[in-house]
């Protein structure tokens, strides 16, 4: 290997080579964690649709949906063609003082698809940036005169300092948060009402500039009721608060409607954030889309027109926005919300059947469309076994039992059945079933059969195998 690794050499690296380089230059702990699972010990050769092919020749059903990124599946042919077209034409990426037809068209398309006057868009790179942009917009809308922001206790809005501080359970990150954060219980309208009432200024005004909420929480598989969402809309209207809906994960059809909030006619936030599948599985792009009056008041003047828009270096890159245009058109033309509902018609009753067949293992099932959580547990006996198997002080983690159980199921699904799943790090750590929206019905049935067969082995066997092979790995490393 040369001093600098070439692209050709990179593609010949073995799994051991990659692990060694990660340990030296990325994260030793990440290698230790991910090699606990079969997928951490193999390298991918290529992927298409809902399927991954490893270098060792295994065909893996990807039921993670790329953690929200892969509604279109891996390497959708229309997405690849759009990017190739952009590249072969040698289009320009970076100079923001030239107007971009791609930014203009993408903004137009979003305005046409979204309800009300959600008409003005900004296109950064990640979901966390979109959230922070939306919050900055709300703060600027009030001219910095208001100091408080409301967020839910189970929120997940990103891992930057600002968005991380707005994420419920921020103690996990142990980083500073932005000033003025007020937490309310998710879905509790009375609590929101009380929090707003408590945030009064001395002259009787309201000190809250924004309320941030996920209509559907992908980390806990809980959703806000229509009563709650319409209630916070009324409260925000009454007190001049900017209402922000975070649908970074749940956008573009995942839960059975284009965005979750759109199942409630006439309901419109002041700002909507989206990312993940917005880029078609190939483009790192996000957006916040604001109601026109909100954006105009905040930024529509010559002094502030470049404050949070065209002067940003990586805002609205050409190939990224061209990709998003195609991704949005595919989601609409191929009726991705309808596809999610078709998946739900198989997945929901299948998971309920598995729950009934495994009452001592499956504590519950929640979700919508093509996004479901399976909540695993095992009672006191499994708690005792987990405590004995726990390394170091991990047994003191109140969620350790659930995490260990879920990890053992994730690992067995992959090793025994070639099904790739994951569990959420927030909330009650459910096993997530979130296939791409291009998945075939037979693939959903295969997942259900595999999950049923895995749970039928019994938790003691699954736990013992997982921990034993973590301590003394027997899974072949692959090439």
C-alpha positions, 0 to 999 in steps of 0.5 A: 500500500502506498503512503497515500491510499488511492481509490483503487487501493481503497476498494481492495481493503479487507475488513481487517484493513478497514477495522485497523484504519478505523481504530487508528483514524476514526474511532476505536470504540466504534469498531469495538461496538459494531463488530459485536454484530455480523454486519460490523464484520463484513464489507458491502460490495453493492446495493440495489433497492431493498437489498445489499450484497456483501463482498462474501456474496451474502444477500442481505435484506435491508429493513433499516430503510437507511434510518430514514434515508432510503425511502427510494431504496439503494441506488434508485435508477432515476436518482443515478441517472439524474446525478449522471446527467448533472455531472456529464453536463459539467454543471456548476456547484458553488457560486451562489451569486449566480441564480440556480435553476435547481434551487428555484425549481426545488423551492417551487415544487415544495411550495406546490406540494405543501399546504397553506403558504409554506412557500419559502425554502432554505436548503442546508446539508443535514437535518440538524442544520435545518432545525437550527435554521428554523429556530434561528428564523423563529428567533429573528422573526421576533427580533431577539426580543423573546428568549424561550423555546418549547421542546418535547421531553422525547424530542430528537432534533440532531446532535449539533450544540443547538439541535442537541440542546433541543433534543429530549434527554440531552443529558446523554450528550452532556453538552451545553444547550441554547438558552431558554429551553423549556421542556413539556411532556410529549403530546400533553396540551395542558402542559404546553398551555401551562408552560406558555402561561408561565413564560410571561414577561413583566408587561404581560407579553409572551416570552416564547419565540418557538415551539418545536415538535415531531408530529411522529416521533421516530425514536419512540414510535409515538405520535401526537394526536390531532387534538394536540397538534391543532391545539398547539397551532391555536396556542401559537396563533394566540401568542405569536409563537412560531410553530415548527414541525420536525419531519426529518425522518417521517417525510416523503411518505414514510408513515402513509401520508406525504408528511405525517401532519398532512393527514390532518386537513387544514393544519399548517405549521409556520416552519417544516423541516425535512431531510433524510429521504429528501436526497433520494439516498444519494444526496446530503440535503435538507430543508426548512420550509417557512410560511411566507409571512414568517420568512418575510418578516425575519429576512426579507430586507436588504440588510438581512437577505444574505444572513441565512441564505445565499451566502452560505457556502454549502447551501443548495449545491447544484447536484444535491438540489438536482437530486432532490428534485428527482427524489421528490418527483419519484415520491409523488409519481410513484405514490410513496405514501400509498406504498407505505400504506400497502406495507403497513397492511402486511407489516402491522397485522404480522407484527401483532401476530408475533406479539401475541405469539411471544407475550413474554418477549414482545411488550408492544408494537407501535408505528405507522406506514412503513415505520414500526417499533417492536418493544422487546422485554423479558421480565425479571428472569431475563433481568437477572441473566442480563445483569450476570452477562453485563460487562463493567457497570452496564447493568446499572443502565436502566435500559440495559436489559432492553438494549441487550435483548434487542441487540441479541435479536438484531444480531440473530436476524442478521446472522441467521436470516440475512435481515438487517435491522437496528434499534433506536438509541432514544426512548424505550429502544425498540427494534425498528422495522422501517423498510424502503418504500420500494420493498416487495410484499414478499420481502416484508413477509420474509422479515416477519417469518425471520423475526418470528423464527428468531424470537422462537429460539427464546431470549436466554439462548439469544442473549447467551449466544450474543454475549459469548460471541461478543467476548469470543467472536466466532463470526468469520471476518469476511474479506 
